[in-house]
Amino acid sequence: MSVPGVRCDDHRRRWDVREFERKASDRIENLRSVKKKTNTTDESDDDDDNDDDDEKQKQRKSDEKKIARTLLQARECKVDLESRLGKSVIVTKATAPSDAGGYYCNVCDCIVKDSINFLDHINGKKHQRNMGMSMRVERSNVDQVRKRIELNKAKQNEVEKEYNFDERMKELKEEEEKMKAQRRDKKKDGKKRKLEEYQSTNDNDNGVEDDMAAVMGFSGFGSSKK
């Protein structure tokens, strides 16, 4: 690019500073315009997202109003946590979820691997909602509180069964006599068994001696003393 005010015999390279300043300013303006456009589009997208969230919340609230849930109630049945302890089960692809390893919740159709998490699950919000109950508890009124207080007082005023010392000592003596009788029977059985074993060994030894005497031509191996 030819620069005015420069000799033709000067072979050094020269740059038009004004031209490059103009190009730089144009580039900066283009970048600013692009940023403004992106910001405006993002704001419009955010507004759309907020509108969608508000609509979802309104719809969720309307659905909750439509579903009438009962108040939280006490569990009537006992939770079975110990019936399958220490048992081995073969689990295959065809095994039903209720028969597989872990604790199965038939309300939520899920399996929990340990008892602590299973209790947390059945006491949780999701399980109670599937049961048709909310997490709100019925608030007791004054009459219910008074009845509960009277019931507790009646339990405290109940006369406990008196402890009879003589009857307890009699029961202990009977138990001791039973234990002694069992020990005597065991000792008798042991002595009888040992006697039978001893007699059977003696009979076998006598039979062997008679056979040996007959082979050798003796009448017996008894002593000659009379």
Phi, psi and chi 1 to 4 in degrees:
 res  aa     phi    psi   chi1   chi2   chi3   chi4
   1 MET       -  130.1 -179.9 -178.8  -67.1      -
   2 SER   -80.2  134.9   63.4      -      -      -
   3 VAL  -112.4  129.1 -179.9      -      -      -
   4 PRO   -67.2  147.7   22.6  -32.5      -      -
   5 GLY    84.9   16.7      -      -      -      -
   6 VAL  -120.2  137.6  178.9      -      -      -
   7 ARG   -71.3  152.0  -66.0 -175.9  -57.0  173.1
   8 CYS   -75.1  -27.1   60.4      -      -      -
   9 ASP   -82.6   -1.2   57.3   -9.4      -      -
  10 ASP   -88.1  113.4 -170.2   -0.1      -      -
  11 HIS   -91.7    5.4  -61.6  -72.7      -      -
  12 ARG   -73.4  147.2  -69.9 -175.5  178.6 -179.7
  13 ARG   -79.1  134.4 -167.2  171.6 -175.1 -178.7
  14 ARG  -121.8  151.5  -63.5  -73.2 -173.2  -91.1
  15 TRP  -121.5  140.9  -58.8   97.0      -      -
  16 ASP   -84.8  103.0 -168.4   -5.5      -      -
  17 VAL   -65.9  -39.4  178.6      -      -      -
  18 ARG   -64.6  -38.8  -66.5  177.9 -178.4  176.9
  19 GLU   -63.8  -44.3 -177.9   69.4   19.7      -
  20 PHE   -71.6  -31.5  -77.7  101.5      -      -
  21 GLU   -65.2  -40.6  -74.5  179.4   -5.9      -
  22 ARG   -63.2  -42.2 -174.8  179.8   59.9   78.5
  23 LYS   -63.1  -40.1  -70.5 -178.8  178.4  179.4
  24 ALA   -65.1  -42.5      -      -      -      -
  25 SER   -64.4  -39.1   61.7      -      -      -
  26 ASP   -62.4  -42.2  -66.3  -20.6      -      -
  27 ARG   -63.6  -40.8 -174.1  170.4   63.2 -109.1
  28 ILE   -63.8  -41.5  -68.2  168.6      -      -
  29 GLU   -64.4  -37.9  -71.4  178.4   -0.9      -
  30 ASN   -63.9  -41.5  -69.2  -31.0      -      -
  31 LEU   -64.1  -40.7  -69.5  173.2      -      -
  32 ARG   -64.0  -40.4  -72.9  177.0 -179.8  174.1
  33 SER   -65.3  -38.8   61.3      -      -      -
  34 VAL   -65.1  -40.9  170.3      -      -      -
  35 LYS   -63.5  -40.8  -74.4 -177.5  179.7  179.2
  36 LYS   -61.8  -41.5  -73.1 -179.2 -179.6  178.7
  37 LYS   -63.2  -44.1  -71.5 -180.0 -179.6  178.6
  38 THR   -64.6  -38.2   53.5      -      -      -
  39 ASN   -64.8  -41.9  -69.7  -31.5      -      -
  40 THR   -65.2  -38.8   53.3      -      -      -
  41 THR   -67.9  -38.4   52.4      -      -      -
  42 ASP   -64.5  -41.7  -68.9  -23.3      -      -
  43 GLU   -63.8  -39.2  -71.3  176.8   -3.1      -
  44 SER   -66.2  -39.7   61.6      -      -      -
  45 ASP   -64.4  -41.2  -67.0  -23.8      -      -
  46 ASP   -62.4  -40.5  -66.5  -25.5      -      -
  47 ASP   -62.3  -40.0  -65.6  -24.3      -      -
  48 ASP   -64.5  -42.0  -65.7  -23.8      -      -
  49 ASP   -64.2  -41.7  -66.6  -23.9      -      -
  50 ASN   -63.3  -39.0  -66.9  -33.4      -      -
  51 ASP   -63.7  -40.0  -66.2  -23.6      -      -
  52 ASP   -64.5  -42.4  -66.5  -23.2      -      -
  53 ASP   -63.3  -40.9  -65.9  -25.1      -      -
  54 ASP   -64.0  -40.6  -66.5  -23.8      -      -
  55 GLU   -64.6  -40.0  -70.6  177.9   -1.4      -
  56 LYS   -65.3  -42.0  -72.8  179.9 -179.5  178.1
  57 GLN   -64.1  -41.7  -71.2  178.7   -0.3      -
  58 LYS   -62.6  -41.9  -70.8  179.1 -178.5  178.3
  59 GLN   -65.1  -39.4 -172.5  175.7    1.5      -
  60 ARG   -65.1  -42.9 -167.5  179.4  -58.0  155.4
  61 LYS   -63.9  -39.9  -71.3 -179.6 -179.5  179.1
  62 SER   -64.9  -38.1   62.3      -      -      -
  63 ASP   -65.3  -40.4  -67.5  -21.7      -      -
  64 GLU   -65.5  -35.7  -71.1  178.6   -4.0      -
  65 LYS   -67.0  -36.0  -71.0  179.7 -179.1  178.0
  66 LYS   -67.1  -39.4  -69.7  177.6 -177.1  177.6
  67 ILE   -82.3  115.5  -60.9  171.7      -      -
  68 ALA   -90.4  108.9      -      -      -      -
  69 ARG   -99.7  142.9  -60.1 -176.2 -173.9  -83.3
  70 THR   -80.3  165.5   59.3      -      -      -
  71 LEU   -73.9  160.0  -63.5  174.0      -      -
  72 LEU   -65.6  130.0 -168.2   63.8      -      -
  73 GLN  -120.6  157.1  -61.5  176.0    0.9      -
  74 ALA   -71.8  147.8      -      -      -      -
  75 ARG   -74.8  129.2 -168.8  177.6  -66.0  109.8
  76 GLU   -85.5  -35.3  -63.0  178.3   -5.0      -
  77 CYS   -94.5  158.8   59.7      -      -      -
  78 LYS   -86.0  138.4 -174.9  179.4  178.5 -178.8
  79 VAL   -77.4  125.4 -178.9      -      -      -
  80 ASP   -87.8  109.1 -174.5   13.4      -      -
  81 LEU  -119.2   -8.8  -62.1  174.9      -      -
  82 GLU  -120.4   -2.9  -60.0  177.2   -6.3      -
  83 SER   -70.2  -27.0   62.4      -      -      -
  84 ARG  -110.7   15.8  -59.4  178.2   67.8 -178.8
  85 LEU   -73.0  138.6  -71.9  176.8      -      -
  86 GLY    75.3   11.3      -      -      -      -
  87 LYS  -107.6  143.1  -65.4 -178.2  179.6  179.1
  88 SER  -102.8  135.9   57.7      -      -      -
  89 VAL  -128.6  134.9 -179.3      -      -      -
  90 ILE   -87.6  119.6  -62.0  173.5      -      -
  91 VAL  -109.3  125.7  179.6      -      -      -
  92 THR  -124.0 -178.0   60.4      -      -      -
  93 LYS   -67.8  -29.0  -67.4 -178.8  179.3  179.3
  94 ALA   -86.3   -2.8      -      -      -      -
  95 THR   -70.9  135.2  -54.8      -      -      -
  96 ALA   -68.2  150.7      -      -      -      -
  97 PRO   -59.7  -32.6  -23.1   32.6      -      -
  98 SER   -69.6  -24.2   57.8      -      -      -
  99 ASP   -97.7   -2.6  -63.4  -28.4      -      -
 100 ALA   -78.8  176.1      -      -      -      -
 101 GLY   -69.1  146.1      -      -      -      -
 102 GLY   102.3 -169.2      -      -      -      -
 103 TYR  -108.2  123.2  -62.4   91.5      -      -
 104 TYR  -100.8  131.7  176.7   70.2      -      -
 105 CYS  -104.7  111.3  176.4      -      -      -
 106 ASN   -76.8  -14.6   55.5   -3.7      -      -
 107 VAL   -77.2  -47.3  177.7      -      -      -
 108 CYS   -96.1   -5.9  -56.4      -      -      -
 109 ASP    55.6   57.3 -167.5   15.4      -      -
 110 CYS  -144.1  161.8   63.4      -      -      -
 111 ILE  -117.4  132.8  -62.5  174.0      -      -
 112 VAL  -115.9  137.2 -174.5      -      -      -
 113 LYS   -82.1  -25.8  -65.7  -59.5 -179.9 -177.2
 114 ASP  -134.4  165.6   53.8   72.5      -      -
 115 SER   -71.3  -34.3   58.8      -      -      -
 116 ILE   -65.5  -47.4  -64.0  173.7      -      -
 117 ASN   -66.6  -30.7  -71.2  -32.8      -      -
 118 PHE   -66.6  -41.7 -178.4   69.5      -      -
 119 LEU   -65.4  -39.8  -70.7  174.1      -      -
 120 ASP   -62.0  -35.7  -68.1  -22.1      -      -
 121 HIS   -69.2  -48.9  168.6   72.8      -      -
 122 ILE   -71.7  -18.7   61.0  177.2      -      -
 123 ASN   -95.3    1.2  -66.3  -33.6      -      -
 124 GLY   -85.4  174.7      -      -      -      -
 125 LYS   -69.5  -41.6 -170.9  173.9 -177.5  180.0
 126 LYS   -64.0  -45.0 -178.5 -179.9  176.9 -178.2
 127 HIS   -65.2  -41.8 -178.9   81.4      -      -
 128 GLN   -66.5  -34.5  -61.2  -60.2  -27.6      -
 129 ARG   -66.9  -40.5  -78.7 -167.9  171.5 -175.8
 130 ASN   -66.1  -25.8  -68.9  -27.1      -      -
 131 MET   -79.6   -7.3  -68.9  -77.7  -70.3      -
 132 GLY    87.2   22.1      -      -      -      -
 133 MET  -124.0  151.4  -69.2 -174.7  -71.4      -
 134 SER   -95.0  175.0   63.7      -      -      -
 135 MET   -89.7    9.7  -62.1  -59.4  -71.3      -
 136 ARG   -88.3  137.9  -64.6 -179.2 -179.1  178.7
 137 VAL  -101.7  144.9 -175.8      -      -      -
 138 GLU   -66.0  131.1 -176.8 -178.7    1.6      -
 139 ARG   -85.3  127.0 -169.6  169.6 -177.4  177.4
 140 SER   -76.7  143.9  -59.0      -      -      -
 141 ASN   -95.5 -176.5   52.7   21.4      -      -
 142 VAL   -67.5  -39.4  179.1      -      -      -
 143 ASP   -64.8  -41.4  -65.0  -26.3      -      -
 144 GLN   -64.7  -38.0  -69.4  176.3  -12.2      -
 145 VAL   -66.2  -41.5  174.1      -      -      -
 146 ARG   -63.9  -42.0  -73.1  175.4  180.0  172.8
 147 LYS   -62.0  -40.6  -72.1 -180.0 -178.8  178.8
 148 ARG   -65.1  -39.4  176.8   61.1   63.4  179.2
 149 ILE   -65.7  -41.9  -67.8  170.6      -      -
 150 GLU   -64.2  -38.4  -69.0  174.9   -2.2      -
 151 LEU   -64.3  -42.3 -177.5   62.5      -      -
 152 ASN   -66.5  -37.2  -68.6  -28.5      -      -
 153 LYS   -64.9  -39.4  -75.6 -177.4  179.0  179.0
 154 ALA   -64.2  -37.7      -      -      -      -
 155 LYS   -66.0  -38.4  -73.0 -178.3  179.1  178.9
 156 GLN   -69.8  -31.7  -69.6  177.8   -2.6      -
 157 ASN   -83.4   -6.1  -65.6  -32.0      -      -
 158 GLU   -65.1  136.0  -73.6 -179.5   -4.6      -
 159 VAL   -78.5  122.7  179.4      -      -      -
 160 GLU   -74.8  154.2  -64.1 -177.4   -3.6      -
 161 LYS   -68.2  126.0 -174.3  179.0  179.3 -179.0
 162 GLU   -70.1  143.4  -65.2 -178.1   -1.7      -
 163 TYR   -87.4  117.3 -175.3   79.5      -      -
 164 ASN   -92.5  112.7 -164.8  -23.0      -      -
 165 PHE   -69.3  -40.7 -177.0   75.9      -      -
 166 ASP   -64.8  -42.4  -64.8  -27.6      -      -
 167 GLU   -64.7  -38.4  -69.8 -178.7   -2.1      -
 168 ARG   -65.2  -40.6 -176.5   59.5 -179.1  162.0
 169 MET   -66.2  -35.9  -70.2  -61.7  -65.4      -
 170 LYS   -64.4  -42.2 -173.0  176.9  179.4 -179.2
 171 GLU   -63.7  -39.8  -69.3  175.8   -1.9      -
 172 LEU   -65.0  -40.5  -69.0  173.2      -      -
 173 LYS   -64.3  -41.1  -74.0 -178.9  179.9  178.9
 174 GLU   -62.6  -40.4  -69.8  177.7   -5.6      -
 175 GLU   -64.8  -40.3  -70.1  177.8   -0.4      -
 176 GLU   -64.1  -40.2  -72.3  179.7   -1.9      -
 177 GLU   -64.2  -39.5  -70.8  177.1   -2.6      -
 178 LYS   -63.8  -42.0  -72.7 -179.9 -178.7  178.9
 179 MET   -64.4  -40.6  -66.6  -67.1  -69.6      -
 180 LYS   -65.2  -40.1  -72.3  179.6  179.7  178.4
 181 ALA   -63.8  -40.1      -      -      -      -
 182 GLN   -64.2  -40.5  -71.2  178.0   -1.2      -
 183 ARG   -64.6  -41.7  -70.3  173.0 -174.1  171.1
 184 ARG   -62.1  -42.3  -73.9 -164.6  -63.0  -91.9
 185 ASP   -63.1  -40.0  -66.3  -23.3      -      -
 186 LYS   -63.4  -42.5  -74.7 -177.5  179.7  179.3
 187 LYS   -63.4  -42.9  -73.5 -178.0  179.3  179.1
 188 LYS   -61.6  -43.5  -73.1 -179.6 -178.8  178.9
 189 ASP   -63.2  -40.0  -67.2  -23.8      -      -
 190 GLY   -65.0  -44.4      -      -      -      -
 191 LYS   -64.2  -40.9  -72.2 -179.8 -179.8  179.6
 192 LYS   -64.0  -41.4 -174.2  176.4 -179.8 -179.1
 193 ARG   -65.3  -42.0 -172.6  169.6   57.1 -105.9
 194 LYS   -63.8  -40.1  -72.1 -179.4 -179.8  178.6
 195 LEU   -63.4  -41.4 -177.4   61.4      -      -
 196 GLU   -64.8  -40.4  -70.7  176.5   -5.9      -
 197 GLU   -63.9  -40.2  -70.0  176.7   -3.4      -
 198 TYR   -66.3  -43.0  179.0   72.7      -      -
 199 GLN   -64.3  -39.0  -71.0  177.2   -5.6      -
 200 SER   -66.2  -38.0   63.4      -      -      -
 201 THR   -68.1  -38.9   52.2      -      -      -
 202 ASN   -65.3  -41.3  -73.2  -26.7      -      -
 203 ASP   -62.5  -39.1  -67.5  -22.2      -      -
 204 ASN   -67.1  -39.4  -67.9  -30.8      -      -
 205 ASP   -66.0  -41.6  -67.7  -21.1      -      -
 206 ASN   -64.0  -38.7  -68.4  -32.0      -      -
 207 GLY   -65.5  -38.1      -      -      -      -
 208 VAL   -67.4  -40.9  171.5      -      -      -
 209 GLU   -64.3  -42.4  -71.4  179.2   -2.7      -
 210 ASP   -62.4  -39.6  -66.7  -22.6      -      -
 211 ASP   -66.0  -40.4  -66.5  -24.2      -      -
 212 MET   -66.3  -38.6  -69.8  -67.9  -68.1      -
 213 ALA   -66.5  -39.9      -      -      -      -
 214 ALA   -66.0  -36.2      -      -      -      -
 215 VAL   -67.4  -40.1  169.9      -      -      -
 216 MET   -84.7   -5.7  -63.1  177.2   70.6      -
 217 GLY    89.1   12.9      -      -      -      -
 218 PHE   -98.4  156.8  -60.5  109.8      -      -
 219 SER   -79.3  -23.2   61.6      -      -      -
 220 GLY   174.1  171.2      -      -      -      -
 221 PHE  -100.6   21.7  -70.1  100.5      -      -
 222 GLY   -72.1  163.4      -      -      -      -
 223 SER   -77.0  157.2   60.2      -      -      -
 224 SER   -86.7   -5.5   60.1      -      -      -
 225 LYS   -76.8  144.5  -66.8 -179.5 -179.7  179.1
 226 LYS  -120.0      -  -66.0 -177.9  179.9  178.6
